[in-house]
Amino acid sequence: MKFRFLIAPVTLALFGCTDNDDNGFNLPESDSKSSTVLITDGLFTDSRDSKQYKVIKIDDFYWMAENLNYYGDKVKGEAWCLEDDKKNCDKYGSLYTFTSAKKACPKGWVLPTNAQWNALRKYIDKYNGDEGVGTSLKDTKSWADFNNAEKGTNRFRLAMLASGRRNNDGIDVMAAGKHAFYWTSTVRDEETAYGWALHYDTDVLDSGYYYQDHGMSVRCIVEYNDNVKLDSTSDDNWTKDPLEFDYGSLKVDGKTYKTIKIGTQTWMAENMNSKTDESWCIKDDEKYCEQYGRFYSWKDAQKVCPSGWHLPAIKDVNTLYYYVGTLQSLKSTDGWSINDGTDNWGFSALPAGGYESGSSFDLGKTAYFWLSNEMNDDFANQFTFKYYDNDGFISQQKKTIGQSVRCVKDE
């Protein structure tokens, strides 16, 4: 069970079974110790053929967020397009033998070990609520439907495609749309090596071993993080592709707000913007209210949520945090002075700051949300996201301070 609280008062794989004895992160030999990996606005350009790849940092590793599609001389004769159709290489990336997969990554990048894939699986499993790891990794469009199998969410922007597999006889027995197979750099024996697989009819990420002359997909990771050079218009080093969410809607005082279900709760996915006697806009300018919502005194925050919804209590935000695991995943992907969020759940917490004595403060740095819990006549609780931290905390604030409001639906 995953225990997380805010501060407040493997299945069997085809052609083999799971036999994971790779407990370390030993990387294959390479010549890339001094190779600079330039990531510009979340993109890496392969100097060999000028192809660009989206990059995402997951835990401690920089991953390509697209399947590798290099088929130059280095892998000639051991890399193919699915069904021998170049359009499929453009869509799904190339399929490689184990030997060519170990040579295919650009300088500074390597084929991940089995242990690094397992670390990815554990990270996703820790921070994806109650989704299956496979569901969280699959992209939203390339997978065939199957009965009640969950549709891919691409929750962590790795966008793993249903890219199929090529057998050693050249037949694509695992056609596109239903399966994906990825090589690791870890050898099992003379004929097989470890890999990981996704399937359209399950929500898991399988570990197994596969014949080395089969054609499978490749995701490269940066070999040495010290070699990464970030060239960005902000501090970000990962792709900001917008995720697809099943938003609901809520109408209040003629305005329509997006809502989002996260676990068992339904939250407003935008800040409240209904005018009251004690509510204000950033810099007292209405245009900011359209983007960031209004600031409310605690007194007015108590009455602004519509019927069937309520101002959250400490127990509500603890439930939310327990489910998502990290508050970075609730912060918006832009607008923060540093350390933008990943917004994996569609909550999109904005750094609106607060309001006191006719002046707004902390725009771009902090999100403050009122909670219903009262401390005394002068103070109540607030839920805070800081720009320099990926966690949040609950503290107390003067009731006269203006802060943002997100309502949560009554259960």
C-alpha positions in Angstrom: 0.0 0.0 0.0 1.2 3.5 -0.8 1.2 5.7 2.3 1.5 9.4 1.5 0.3 12.3 3.6 0.8 16.0 3.6 2.3 17.8 6.6 -0.8 18.8 8.6 -2.0 19.3 12.2 5.1 -9.4 -13.8 3.5 -11.8 -15.7 5.0 -14.4 -18.1 6.3 -13.0 -21.4 6.3 -14.6 -24.9 9.3 -16.9 -25.6 10.3 -16.9 -22.0 9.5 -16.2 -18.4 10.4 -13.5 -16.0 14.0 -14.2 -14.9 15.2 -10.9 -13.7 18.6 -11.3 -12.1 20.0 -7.9 -13.1 20.0 -6.0 -9.9 22.5 -3.2 -10.8 22.6 -0.4 -13.2 25.7 -1.4 -15.1 25.7 0.2 -18.5 27.2 -1.3 -21.7 30.6 -0.1 -22.8 30.5 3.0 -24.9 32.6 5.9 -26.1 30.2 8.6 -24.8 31.7 9.6 -21.5 32.7 13.0 -23.0 29.7 13.2 -25.4 27.6 16.3 -24.7 23.8 15.7 -25.0 22.2 18.9 -26.0 18.5 19.1 -25.1 16.7 22.2 -26.4 13.2 22.9 -25.2 12.7 19.2 -24.6 14.1 18.0 -27.9 17.3 16.2 -28.8 18.6 16.2 -32.4 20.5 13.2 -33.6 23.6 14.5 -35.5 23.7 11.4 -37.7 20.5 12.1 -39.6 19.1 15.3 -38.0 16.0 13.5 -36.6 14.6 15.0 -33.5 13.3 13.2 -30.4 11.3 14.4 -27.5 13.0 13.9 -24.2 11.4 13.4 -20.7 13.1 13.1 -17.4 11.6 10.3 -15.3 13.1 9.9 -11.8 16.9 10.1 -12.4 17.0 9.2 -16.1 16.5 11.2 -19.3 14.5 9.0 -21.7 13.6 9.5 -25.3 9.9 10.0 -25.4 9.8 8.5 -28.9 10.9 5.2 -30.4 14.3 5.4 -32.0 14.2 5.6 -35.8 17.9 5.3 -36.9 18.6 2.9 -39.8 22.1 4.1 -41.0 25.2 2.0 -41.9 25.8 1.2 -38.2 22.8 -1.1 -38.1 22.5 -1.9 -41.8 20.8 -5.3 -42.4 19.7 -5.5 -38.7 17.1 -2.8 -38.6 13.7 -2.8 -40.4 10.5 -1.0 -40.8 7.4 -2.9 -39.7 5.9 -4.7 -42.8 9.0 -3.2 -44.7 7.1 0.0 -45.1 9.1 3.2 -44.5 5.9 5.0 -43.4 5.8 2.6 -40.4 9.3 3.6 -39.4 8.2 7.2 -39.5 5.2 6.3 -37.3 6.6 3.6 -35.0 10.3 3.9 -35.2 12.6 1.1 -36.5 12.7 -2.5 -35.3 16.2 -3.8 -34.3 17.9 -7.0 -33.5 19.5 -7.1 -30.1 23.0 -6.7 -31.6 21.9 -3.6 -33.6 19.9 -2.2 -30.7 23.1 -1.9 -28.7 24.7 0.1 -31.4 21.8 2.2 -32.5 21.6 4.9 -29.9 23.3 8.3 -30.6 26.5 9.3 -28.8 25.8 10.1 -25.2 22.8 7.8 -25.2 22.6 4.0 -24.5 20.2 1.2 -24.5 18.7 0.9 -20.9 19.6 -2.1 -18.8 16.9 -4.4 -17.5 17.3 -2.9 -14.0 16.7 0.6 -15.5 13.5 -0.6 -17.1 12.5 -2.1 -13.8 13.2 1.2 -12.0 11.0 2.9 -14.6 8.2 0.4 -13.9 8.5 1.0 -10.1 8.4 4.8 -10.5 5.3 4.7 -12.7 3.6 2.3 -10.3 4.4 4.6 -7.4 3.0 7.8 -8.9 0.1 6.6 -11.2 -2.7 6.3 -8.7 -4.5 3.0 -9.3 -3.8 2.7 -13.0 -1.9 -0.3 -14.4 1.7 0.6 -15.4 0.9 -0.4 -19.0 -2.1 1.9 -19.1 0.0 4.8 -17.9 2.8 4.2 -20.5 0.7 3.6 -23.6 0.0 6.5 -26.0 -3.7 7.4 -26.5 -4.1 6.6 -30.2 -2.1 3.7 -31.5 -3.6 0.8 -29.5 -6.5 -1.4 -30.6 -9.5 -1.6 -28.3 -10.1 -4.8 -26.3 -13.3 -5.4 -24.3 -12.9 -3.5 -21.0 -9.1 -3.0 -21.2 -8.2 0.5 -20.1 -7.3 3.0 -22.8 -3.8 4.3 -22.6 -3.4 7.6 -20.8 0.2 8.5 -21.7 0.3 9.8 -18.1 4.0 10.4 -18.0 4.4 11.5 -21.6 6.5 8.5 -22.7 4.0 7.8 -25.4 4.8 4.1 -25.9 3.4 3.0 -29.3 1.9 -0.3 -30.4 4.8 -0.9 -32.7 4.7 -4.6 -33.1 7.6 -7.1 -33.5 9.5 -8.7 -36.4 10.4 -12.4 -36.0 13.6 -13.9 -37.2 11.9 -15.3 -40.3 10.9 -11.7 -41.3 7.3 -12.1 -40.5 5.6 -9.5 -38.3 3.6 -11.9 -36.2 3.0 -9.2 -33.6 1.4 -6.6 -35.8 1.1 -2.9 -35.0 -1.9 -1.9 -32.9 -1.8 -4.7 -30.4 1.7 -5.2 -29.0 5.0 -3.4 -28.3 8.4 -4.9 -27.4 11.5 -3.0 -26.2 15.0 -4.3 -25.9 17.2 -3.9 -22.8 21.0 -4.1 -22.9 21.0 -7.1 -20.6 21.9 -10.5 -22.0 20.3 -13.7 -20.7 22.2 -16.3 -22.6 23.8 -16.8 -26.1 20.4 -16.8 -27.8 18.2 -14.5 -25.7 18.2 -11.1 -24.1 15.8 -9.3 -21.8 13.1 -7.0 -23.0 9.8 -5.5 -21.9 6.4 -5.6 -23.5 3.0 -4.0 -23.6 -0.2 -5.6 -24.9 -3.5 -4.2 -26.0 -5.5 -6.6 -23.8 -3.8 -5.9 -20.5 -2.7 -3.0 -18.3 0.7 -4.4 -17.3 4.3 -3.9 -18.4 5.8 -7.4 -18.9 9.4 -8.4 -18.4 10.7 -11.4 -20.3 13.4 -12.7 -22.6 13.4 -12.8 -26.4 15.5 -14.2 -29.2 18.3 -11.8 -30.1 17.5 -11.9 -33.8 14.0 -10.7 -33.4 13.2 -7.1 -34.4 12.0 -5.0 -31.5 11.7 -1.3 -30.6 14.3 0.8 -28.8 14.1 3.7 -26.3 17.5 5.3 -25.5 18.4 6.9 -22.2 21.2 9.4 -21.5 24.3 7.5 -20.3 25.8 10.2 -18.0 23.6 13.0 -16.7 26.6 15.2 -16.2 26.9 15.3 -20.0 23.4 16.9 -20.4 23.4 20.5 -21.5 20.0 22.2 -21.3 19.3 25.0 -23.8 15.8 26.2 -23.1 13.7 29.3 -23.0 12.9 28.2 -19.4 14.4 25.8 -16.9 12.5 22.8 -18.4 14.2 19.8 -19.7 11.3 17.7 -20.8 8.6 17.7 -23.4 5.5 19.6 -22.6 3.1 17.8 -24.9 -0.4 18.4 -23.7 -2.1 15.3 -22.2 -5.6 14.3 -23.0 -8.0 14.3 -20.0 -11.7 13.5 -19.7 -12.7 16.8 -18.4 -16.2 17.4 -17.0 -17.8 20.8 -16.6 -19.4 22.9 -13.8 -21.5 26.1 -14.4 -21.4 28.7 -11.7 -22.8 32.3 -12.0 -22.8 32.0 -15.8 -19.2 30.8 -16.0 -18.3 27.2 -17.0 -15.3 25.6 -15.3 -13.5 22.4 -16.2 -13.6 19.6 -13.7 -11.5 16.5 -13.4 -11.9 13.2 -11.6 -8.8 12.1 -9.7 -9.2 8.8 -7.9 -12.5 8.9 -6.1 -12.7 12.7 -6.0 -13.9 15.3 -8.5 -12.1 18.6 -8.4 -12.4 21.9 -10.2 -9.6 22.1 -12.7 -9.6 25.9 -12.7 -9.6 28.5 -10.0 -12.9 30.0 -9.0 -13.7 33.3 -10.6 -17.1 34.4 -9.1 -17.1 38.0 -7.8 -17.9 38.5 -4.1 -17.6 41.4 -1.7 -14.2 40.3 -0.5 -12.6 39.0 -3.7 -9.9 40.6 -5.8 -7.9 40.2 -9.1 -4.1 40.2 -9.5 -3.0 43.8 -9.7 -6.7 44.7 -9.5 -6.9 44.0 -13.2 -9.9 41.9 -14.4 -7.9 40.3 -17.2 -5.8 38.4 -14.7 -9.0 37.0 -13.1 -9.8 35.3 -16.4 -6.5 33.4 -16.3 -5.9 32.9 -12.6 -9.3 33.2 -11.0 -10.1 35.5 -8.1 -8.5 35.8 -4.6 -11.0 35.4 -1.7 -10.9 36.2 2.0 -11.5 33.0 4.0 -15.0 34.3 4.9 -16.0 34.6 1.2 -14.2 31.4 0.3 -16.6 29.6 2.7 -19.6 30.5 0.5 -18.4 30.7 -3.1 -18.6 26.9 -3.9 -21.9 26.0 -5.6 -24.5 23.5 -4.2 -23.1 19.9 -4.3 -19.5 21.2 -4.0 -17.5 22.4 -1.0 -14.3 24.2 0.0 -11.8 21.3 0.6 -10.7 20.3 4.0 -7.4 18.9 5.1 -8.7 15.4 4.6 -9.6 16.2 1.0 -6.1 17.3 0.0 -4.6 14.4 1.9 -6.8 12.0 -0.1 -5.6 13.8 -3.3 -2.0 13.6 -2.3 -2.2 10.0 -1.3 -3.5 9.2 -4.7 -1.1 11.1 -7.0 2.0 10.8 -4.8 3.7 14.0 -5.7 2.4 17.5 -6.0 4.6 18.3 -9.0 2.1 16.2 -11.0 -0.7 18.7 -10.0 1.2 21.9 -10.9 0.7 23.5 -14.3 3.3 22.9 -17.0 4.0 26.6 -17.3 3.8 29.9 -15.5 6.1 29.0 -12.6 9.2 31.1 -12.3 11.2 27.9 -12.0 10.3 24.2 -11.6 7.2 24.0 -13.7 4.9 21.0 -12.9 4.1 18.0 -15.0 0.3 18.3 -14.7 -0.1 14.5 -15.1 -3.7 14.6 -13.7 -5.2 17.8 -15.4 -5.4 19.7 -12.1 -3.2 22.5 -13.4 -2.4 24.4 -10.2 -1.5 27.9 -11.2 1.1 30.1 -9.4 -1.4 33.0 -8.8 0.1 34.0 -5.5 -2.0 35.9 -3.0 -3.5 39.3 -2.1 -3.1 41.6 0.9 -3.9 45.2 1.7 -4.5 46.2 -2.0 -1.5 44.4 -3.4 -1.0 41.0 -5.0 2.2 39.0 -4.2 4.1 35.9 -5.3 2.7 35.7 -8.9 4.7 33.0 -10.7 6.1 31.6 -7.4 3.3 30.2 -5.3 -0.2 28.8 -5.4 -2.2 29.3 -2.2 -5.6 27.6 -1.7 -8.0 28.1 1.1 -9.1 25.1 3.2 -12.2 24.9 5.3 -10.4 24.1 8.5 -10.4 27.0 11.0 -7.6 27.6 13.4 -9.1 30.4 15.5 -10.9 33.7 15.1 -8.0 35.1 13.0 -6.4 32.2 11.2 -7.5 29.3 8.9 -5.6 26.6 7.0 -4.2 26.9 3.5 -2.8 24.4 1.0 0.4 25.7 -0.6 2.5 24.9 -3.7 5.9 26.5 -3.9 8.0 27.2 -7.0 11.2 25.8 -5.6 9.7 22.5 -4.3 7.7 19.6 -5.8 5.8 19.0 -2.6 3.2 21.0 -0.9 2.3 21.7 2.7 -0.6 22.8 4.9 -0.1 25.8 7.1 -2.1 28.7 8.6 -2.9 32.1 7.2 -4.7 35.2 8.3 -8.4 35.0 7.2 -8.2 38.5 5.6 -5.5 37.5 3.1 -6.8 36.9 -0.5 -6.2 33.4 -1.8 -7.4 31.1 -4.6 -10.2 28.6 -4.3 -10.7 25.1 -5.8 -14.0 23.4 -5.0 -14.3 19.6 -4.6 -17.5 17.7 -5.3 -19.5 16.3 -2.4 -19.3 12.5 -2.1 
